[in-house]
Amino acid sequence: GSADITLELTMNFTTMNRQVLDQVMNLERLAYRLKGTVTVDMGLEVLPPFTLPFNLSDSVTVAR
């Protein structure tokens, strides 16, 4: 099966490249990349927890 999850992120623009801050302030399209691993634990004895890598890239329009 499949599941959708919501991933909440906090961004500190003072530690980012100035170009990113300019794109946000101008409500432009912003490219992003999320990379890491996630551990899935179904809580079942017959299926132990497992780790999945992910590497996702896309872009989003900044809106107020």
Buried (B, 14 or more C-beta within 10 A) or exposed (E): EEEEEEEEEEEEEEEEEEEBEEBBEEEEEBEEEEEEEEEEEEEEEEEEEEEEEEEEEEEEEEEE
